[in-house]
């Protein structure tokens, strides 16, 4: 994958061509006025880049639409993309760069919950809003003790994705009640997202009456899962649940099926990508994944977004988080408009004042986005709790169940 980053020149606020590209062609200045920047951080190269690029271009289309429709009169928005390569340290560095840009009013992303953990304090210190379209770890919004004592750590952090508390429980319910699976082998990649999701799935599966026959862990970047396949085979499990991303899960399912273990692999939204099927091939048939929301191509409001994404030939996969990145970006833009309106129609000259106002206005968000209703609760979590189970059928992801998790 090519690293897709945009470097913002000082003063003139124009995108340069130094290792960057501007794919939209629609974000030019709309005349005299103020140019404001929205950062977007995601893995744009290497592991997880299929979904990361979907986030970048979902945000880009939102910026283009806002400029085209002059959503904030006198203001032109620019998107500046940063590649975190799914690495927390890189994400933290990117957060420092975004907040250090005196034209930046907010940021969209990142993809990975582990990367988000390294960025939260940076954005909070700058009092700049950060909205992720994909982070699902409950700790990010509800604190380390979220299961017993929910406390919001940072008022600057929001997400348009629902949490793993709901996603893991939803998957467990589907596995036990609909798939009629009784014995599951649970594996995770030891990362914040994967380990958290796998733990929640296992707890709920046991609560429902199922048995977790064994658990194991892998490392991100691993390629050989022979010993894991042997353990799964000997366990007698009728389902493998995996907490992690598609990079490893696609190889696990292929090696598992090649090793004679003909049971489905079930995972979370981290493996809901076309690349999973492309890598695993026929071995992916029958595998399952949960994803936030409902299928984008079933949402009438997302029709134009999908047409635009395809028409521009954008890389990556919009299916997982593209629409949620669009709505996250739009929430920031609408918050800027509210801040400008409250300042007699003028952009506040003090960037710190503007950033603070944007944080407050995002909390008040209440509009119909292309992914559904966009609003946030007292923790910064989306009020849209819908989830979907997808299954690979004839080489493509097909939605087989949509609903919300029953945590009772």
VENTA-V913613 format. One record per helix or strand of 2 or more residues. SS is the DSSP state (hx for helix, st for strand). FROM is the first residue (numbers start at 0). TO is the last residue. If there is no record, write none. Layout:
BEGIN
SS/FROM/TO + SS/FROM/TO
END
This chain:
BEGIN
st/33/41 + hx/48/67 + st/74/82 + hx/87/99 + st/103/108 + hx/112/124 + st/128/131 + hx/138/141 + st/156/158 + hx/163/177 + st/182/187 + hx/191/207 + st/210/216 + hx/225/234 + st/238/242 + hx/245/257 + st/264/266 + hx/268/270 + hx/273/283 + st/287/291 + hx/295/297 + hx/299/310 + hx/317/340 + hx/350/362 + st/365/367 + st/372/375 + st/386/392 + st/395/402
END
